Amino acid sequence: MKSSGFKPGVVISNRLLDMYAKCECLSDAQKLFDVMNEKDLCSYNTMISGYVKVGFLERARKLFDEMRARDNFSWTAMISGYVRYDKPLEALELYRSMQISEKSISNKFTVSSALAAASAI
């Protein structure tokens, strides 16, 4: 079979990543992510939330740490993941890092996750 040579753009690739993540096919999602020529904030956030959803916090954190720019979704996904999988100290440490970051501003979801971490301690 001959390949058409079609290479999906970042929008189509992100939709595929989302589909794989929602189906918990993270190995397929990671393969696609690895071959994407262009990755944006949505690409990283989709992978991070997919990994957090199934409890692969180390993989999620590795991607999080690789990101050049983060938004509230990125921070909240990681913080809430740490809370969900009984790692409240890591959640609060990450929240503190977010507060120190000059470009990051907490929203109600991030604060709610940080409060859940504090109450778990």
C-alpha positions as CSV (number, residue, x, y, z in Angstrom):
1,M,0.0,0.0,0.0
2,K,1.3,3.4,-0.9
3,S,1.2,6.3,1.5
4,S,-0.6,9.4,0.4
5,G,2.0,11.6,2.0
6,F,-0.7,13.5,3.9
7,K,0.5,15.0,7.1
8,P,-2.2,16.3,9.5
9,G,-1.7,19.7,11.0
10,V,-1.6,20.5,14.6
11,V,-5.4,20.9,14.9
12,I,-6.2,17.4,13.5
13,S,-3.4,15.9,15.4
14,N,-4.7,17.4,18.6
15,R,-8.2,16.0,17.9
16,L,-6.6,12.5,17.4
17,L,-4.6,12.9,20.6
18,D,-7.9,13.8,22.5
19,M,-9.6,10.8,21.0
20,Y,-6.8,8.4,22.0
21,A,-6.7,10.0,25.5
22,K,-10.4,9.7,26.0
23,C,-10.3,6.0,25.0
24,E,-7.3,5.6,27.4
25,C,-5.1,4.5,24.4
26,L,-2.2,6.4,25.7
27,S,0.5,4.4,24.0
28,D,-1.1,5.3,20.6
29,A,-1.5,8.9,21.8
30,Q,2.2,9.0,22.8
31,K,3.3,7.6,19.4
32,L,1.3,10.3,17.6
33,F,2.6,13.0,20.0
34,D,6.2,11.8,19.4
35,V,5.9,12.2,15.6
36,M,4.0,15.5,15.5
37,N,6.1,18.1,13.7
38,E,4.3,20.9,15.5
39,K,3.1,20.7,19.1
40,D,1.2,23.5,20.9
41,L,-0.2,24.1,24.3
42,C,-3.2,22.0,23.5
43,S,-1.1,19.1,22.5
44,Y,0.8,19.1,25.8
45,N,-2.4,19.7,27.9
46,T,-4.2,16.8,26.2
47,M,-1.3,14.4,26.9
48,I,-0.9,15.6,30.4
49,S,-4.6,15.2,31.2
50,G,-4.7,11.8,29.6
51,Y,-1.8,10.6,31.7
52,V,-3.3,12.1,34.9
53,K,-6.6,10.4,34.2
54,V,-5.1,7.0,34.3
55,G,-2.6,7.8,37.1
56,F,0.6,8.0,35.2
57,L,1.7,11.0,37.1
58,E,5.4,10.6,36.4
59,R,4.8,10.7,32.6
60,A,2.5,13.6,33.0
61,R,5.0,15.5,35.1
62,K,7.8,14.8,32.6
63,L,5.7,16.4,29.8
64,F,4.7,19.2,32.1
65,D,8.3,20.0,32.9
66,E,9.2,20.0,29.1
67,M,6.6,22.7,28.3
68,R,7.9,26.1,27.3
69,A,4.7,27.8,28.3
70,R,1.9,26.7,30.6
71,D,-1.6,27.9,31.2
72,N,-4.1,27.4,34.1
73,F,-5.3,24.1,32.6
74,S,-1.7,22.7,32.6
75,W,-1.2,23.7,36.3
76,T,-4.6,22.5,37.4
77,A,-4.3,19.2,35.6
78,M,-1.1,18.3,37.4
79,I,-2.1,19.7,40.8
80,S,-5.5,18.0,40.8
81,G,-3.8,14.8,39.6
82,Y,-1.5,14.8,42.6
83,V,-4.5,15.3,44.8
84,R,-6.6,12.6,43.1
85,Y,-3.8,10.0,43.6
86,D,-3.0,10.9,47.2
87,K,0.1,13.1,46.7
88,P,-1.0,16.3,48.4
89,L,2.5,17.4,49.3
90,E,3.5,17.3,45.6
91,A,0.3,19.2,44.7
92,L,1.0,22.0,47.2
93,E,4.6,22.1,46.1
94,L,3.5,22.5,42.5
95,Y,0.9,25.1,43.5
96,R,3.6,27.1,45.3
97,S,5.8,26.9,42.2
98,M,2.8,28.3,40.2
99,Q,2.5,31.2,42.6
100,I,6.1,32.0,42.3
101,S,5.9,32.0,38.5
102,E,5.4,35.5,37.3
103,K,3.2,34.5,34.4
104,S,0.8,32.3,36.2
105,I,-2.4,33.4,37.9
106,S,-4.6,31.0,39.8
107,N,-8.2,30.5,38.9
108,K,-11.0,29.0,41.0
109,F,-10.2,25.5,39.8
110,T,-6.5,25.7,40.7
111,V,-7.3,27.1,44.1
112,S,-9.9,24.5,44.7
113,S,-7.3,21.7,43.9
114,A,-4.8,23.4,46.2
115,L,-7.4,23.6,49.0
116,A,-8.2,19.9,48.5
117,A,-4.5,19.1,48.8
118,A,-4.2,21.1,52.0
119,S,-7.2,19.4,53.5
120,A,-5.8,16.0,52.7
121,I,-2.7,16.8,54.8
